[in-house]
Every structure is written in structure tokens, then in C-alpha cells.
Amino acid sequence: MLSKKDSAVSLPPKEPPTLTLLSTEELLRSYLVYSLCSFPTLVDASPALLQWAWTTSIPGVKWLATAVIRATFFQQFCGGETLEELRGTLDRLASRRVGALIVYSVEAEPSEGGHSGAPEAGAAHLHTDLVEEVYRSVDFATSLSQAGTHSPAVALKVSGLLKDPAALRRVSDAIVANRLFTDQSHNAVTALDGALSEKTLNVSSHDAFAMYELLEAMRKIGHRAKEGRTKVVIDAEWTAIQPAIDLLSLELSREFNHIDSPSAPPTFYITLQTSLRRSEPFLRAMLADAHARNYSLGVKVVRGAYVTAEHKAANVGGFTSPAWSTKLETDQCFDTCSRLLVDALAAQVQGTGAAEVGAIFATHNRSSVSLIFDLLRDQGLAHPQPRADESSHTTLVLRSSACNLVSFAQLAGMADDVTDKLANHLIAEEGSPTTLKYLPYGSFDKVMPYLVRRAQENKSIMSGEGEGGGGAAEEKKRIRRELRRRVASWWDGQPSV
């Protein structure tokens, strides 16, 4: 019987080792970046400011802007410009028992309609160079896994692979009208049985060929990933194109996630944005589909980054916003979906499951992390192991049958305290990382637009405060504490680390 003391598995308040391991230069860089991210007006103005800096005729402005951004935001939030440059970042993460979810962070700008950027008749509908880079990232992850040094997963943005990303919007409209997304999208997607593989989509030939080419490219990715036992996460995007992405994810999950052996992780993971009202019914529909078709459902559950844009589009279109009205509703939806996934995992491990699943809980929220810890323990997916160094807290050890099926994730450059406490307090019996960093990479000029959009979409996270947050204000507080500790140690003549 566990005592109350033994059962305390919430994240401990003790400062993580990460900040003590960072150089003072790195701490100051982080503090500067978080300070800038704390001003929403500045974040909103950043695209115009960058456009001016890179196009002005004033000598030296472009060079200076590039140098400053490369030394601050790029180093803070990206792992490097190439896959080879990622190795050093992966090594540093591995030293903290943290894995990675690597993503080539080049993403196409969607057009509002028409065929802006569309290929000419007979030409390929995909950005071949971007697709090839995804192939390379999967091969890179597989080679590291086979070498036994790292076990990174791979993420991708579907919209970035198409020359005409607006095709996803037109296909989505054919699946479910935007105004019906909230209430009927989960039914519409799961009802389109084999629509892609059987080529029965009721869309133009241009858009149909684009989707078929995209599906074939994703199949090649799937074959490489499945052979190398590498997870591939299909990121979520805005609701105007999400039904097409859902349909693609459904087809790939049915084909590649068939159950080969007990507790084998899925190859493809969908991303569930709990900022959307449809999240819980969509998850239930996917769990039912996975059970009916005997495949394993991979889910990365996130809060989501498009809330403001979704509300704006709904106001313009005169329909109900697909996103929740308040953050509290999003938080409650995240926790509800997390419970559903842990319940399914527990039933799977115990041999009584209706569907097999793999779950990545992508959150910076300490309250949600503590809840999932409690669920894992209470459902028997992990057992507590008291720590000799922290008697008031307990390490959770994942059962071997759940090690490859449960993990957490946070963005690179953010919430390092949450990441390290997870890595130190949730241990896999087989030694694999239980915590991942979402690690973008790509050439500086191509990644910058991505970073600007991410900053805009995540500014509510970046400016968030409070225990459940993990935003810029909280990050700055932790850095200030560490800097004060170093100053005090220096003043006393003691080593700072």
C-alpha cells in the first residue's frame, strides 16, 4: 500500500539542473529572447519589421538584423541549419535523458483560394526538394536509432509539401463545409472510407492529382519509417485545411499502423488540437475506427496555436468558431482527451483494450503533466519508485509494455524546467527517453518566416504566467533566480555551478 508521501508524483518545485548547466551567455540570450516575446505588439509587428530590414537600402541594416536574429531567436528555438548540425543538439539533449522530435521547419504560405503557386499541367504538384528532405530526416533518425545513440521521431507539416497548398483547402471544403467543422467534421472524415486510396474524391482533377501525389509521397515516407521503427508525426494546421490532413492521416494510419506485435508503437501519429471543440468526438471516432480496423492509433495531443486566427475567420464568415472561447475550456478538453488516451493505453497493456494507441502528450502546462502522472500511476502503466535525494517526491517507472507508447514533448527553447523534471521523474524500464523536444531545423533564410509565424501563433503561450503556464514571464523568473545564484556564489568566492 502506498503512503500519501509515496504517492506524490507531481512535478517537484526544485530548480532543474538545466539552468545550472547553461553558460551565463546562454542564460542572458534566453532572457533577452523571452523579454522580446513578452510584448505581443512587438511580435505582431515583427513580419513588417523584418521585411523592412531585409529590403531597405540603408547599408548594413540587413546584415545587422540577420546577425542579431541568428544569435538570438534562431539559436534559442532551432537545432541547426542541417541534419548534421542537429547531432550536437541531440547529444546535449541525450545527456539530459531527453529525446527529440525533429522537423524540417519550412512551411508554404497558403493562398486564400485559386491556384496561386500551382504547377503547370503535367508538372509535379509537390515541392520535390522538401519531400526529399523529409526522406532524409527519416533516414537520419533511423540511422541514429540503429546505432543506438538516439531515437528521434520526425514531424512534418503537410501544407509545406504542396506547391499549391490551397488545394488542401478546396479538398477540405469538399469533405465538410467550414461552417460545419465544429459539429460534423469528425463524422465526415471517418465516413470517407478509402476516398484517397480509391480515388473517389469529388474535387477537380488538379486537386485530386495533388492529393494522390501527396499520398504516394507519404507512403514512401511510411515505408522508410516503418522499416526503421521511426515515428512520424503529422502536425495539425488551421481548420480550413484540417479535414484534408485528417483524411490523409486516416489513410496512412490504416495502412501503416496495423498491429504487428503487442505494444509496438504506431508509425504515423495524428495531432489533436484540443483548442478545437471537435477534439473529443474526433478522438472517440478515431479510437472506434482503429478498433474496427485493427490498427494502432498514434496521437500527439496539443492545446493548439491557431485560436486567434480561427476566431477571426469565423467572425468574417459568420459561423461559430471551431475553437473554444476560453483557455479554461481548452485546458479541460486537453485533460479529457488525455484521460481517454491513458484509459485506452491501460486497457491495451492489460489486454482488454478496444483499440491500441500510442500517445505523445505535448504540453508545457505543469498541471496537465501532474494529472497525466497521476493517471499513469493509477491505471498501473507506471509504478512509483521513491527517490533517495528527494524524499517528498517519487519517480515513476513506466512498465516495459508501455515504454514505447507514452511520451511527453515540449518546444525547443521553452519550458526546459518541465522537460528536465519529466526526464528525471518519468523513467522507462528499458531506458528509452520519455520526454522529447520539438526541434526545428533548416537554413536560416527559410526558417525565419516559420519562426515569425510560430511566435505570432504562440504569443499567448509565450506571455502566459502562472503555475500551469511556462510562458516567457515564468521563464524569465527562473533565469533571474539562476543569475542571482551565480552572482551570490561569485560574491562568496564559491563555484557558480
Secondary structure, DSSP 8 states (H G I E B T S, - for coil): ---TTTT--S---S--HHHHHS-HHHHHHHHHHHHHHT-HHHHHHHHHHHHHHHH--STTHHHHHHHHHIIIIIHHH---SSHHHHHHHHHHHHTTT-EEEEEE-------SSTTTT---TTS-SB-HHHHHHHHHHHHHHHHHHHHTS---EEEE-GGGGBSSTHHHHHHHHHHS-GGGHHHHHHHHHHHSTTTTTTT---S-HHHHHHHHHHHHHHHHHHHHHHHHT--EEE----TTTHHHHHHHHHHHHHHH-B--STT---SEEEEEETTBTTHHHHHHHHHHHHHHHTBEEEEEEE--S-HHHHHHHHHHHTS--SB-SSHHHHHHHHHHHHHHHHHHHHHHHTT--SSEEEEEEE---HHHHHHHHHHHHHTTSEEEEE-SS-TT-EEEEE-GGGTTTEEEEEETTS-HHHHHHHHHHEEETT---SEEEEEEE--HHHHHHHHHHHHHHTHHHHT--STT--SHHHHHHHHHHHHHHHHHHHHHT----
